Amino acid sequence: MNIEAALKEAMTVDGAIGVALVDYESGMSLGYLGGGPGLDLEVAAAGNTEVVRAKMRTLARLGLNETVEDILITLSGQYHVIRLLPSSGGALFLYLALDRSRANLALARHELRRIGTLIEA
């Protein structure tokens, strides 16, 4: 599945506000859909790159031989899910912002995992 098709599919998740595929080594977005006045996806991609980098550094310092599957950030009105794509060498992640009042978090995580495997294939 190409990036554009994957992003379009992610936007069909209930409550989706915006989605981006991000290279966390460079902080650059490889593509995004959605967003708007309350959610600048370029800014969010760069900011979430720092979240991923900080988590990776922490795991290394703790000596944990674990891989990050996803990172969840909850806001009063939104969920932000960061899903790392292991087959990219850990360099890419999908970022999905959801309207908390319309989203099913468990289903959204499942769908993001599925879409991630399609990008990796």
N, C-alpha and C positions, 0 to 999 in steps of 0.2 A: 504494500500500500504506500502511495506517495504521501508526502507531508501534507499537502493541501487536503487530500481526501481524509486523512487522519484527523486533521484539525476540524474539518466540517463534521465528521462523525462525533467528535468530542463535544461540539456545540449542540448536539441533539440530546445530550444528557440533561435530565430535568433540572432546571435551575441554573444552567450554565450562563455565565456572564461573559467570560472570555477564556481563551486558551492560547498557550504559546508552547513552541518547542524551542528549548534553549540549550546552548552549548555552555556549560558552566565553567569551562576552562577560560573561555574568552569573555563570557558574560553577554554574548550576542544572541539575539533571537533569530532562529532560522525560519520562523514563520509564526504568524499569530492571526487569530480571528476574534471578533467581538471587542469587548472593552467599551470605552466611551468616556464621557466627562468624569465619572467617578472612578475609572479604572484605566490608567495609562499602561498598556501592556508592555511597552518598551521599558518604562521605569520599573514595573513589577518584575520583569525578567531580570533586569540588572540587580535589583534588590534581593530577589530570591536566589540569585547566584551566590550572593554573600552568605545566605542562610545555608545553602548546600556546602559551600567551602568550609564554613565554621563547623558544621557537623562532621565533615570528613576529617578535619584537623583534630577535633575532639576524640573521635574514634581512634585515630592514630596515636594520640597521646595516652589514651587509656589502654592501648595495646589490645583492643578488641578485634578479633578476627571475624567481624560481622559485616554484612552488606546492608546498606540502607535501601529499603523498598520504597517507602514513601514518607513524606513529612506532611503533617497536618497543622495548619494554622487556623484557629477559630477566632473570628471577630464577632461582634454583637449581631451583625446582619449578614455575614458572609463566611463561607468556608474557603480556604485556599489549600489545594492539594498539590504537592510536588511529588511526581513519580519518576524516579531514576530509571534509566533504561540500561540494564546491565550489559547487553551485547554491544553497546556503543563504547565499551571500555569504561563505562561509568561517566562518560563526558557529557551525555545529553540527559535532559529531563523534560518531562511534560509538566506544564503548570496549568491547573484548571481552577478558575475562580467561580464560585457558586453562590447564588442567592440562598441564604440559609432557610428562608421561609418556604422555598419551593423545592429544595433539594433533598434527596435521600442519600445521605453520606455513604452508607454501605454500598448502595448500588453505584454511586458515582465512582467510588474507589475500584469496584469490580470492573466497571466499564473502562476506566483509565488504564487499568492493568491490561485488559484485553486489547485496547487500542495500541498501547505500548508494544505489545508483542507483534502486532501487525506492522508497525514501523520498523521493528528490528528484523523482520523476515525479509 
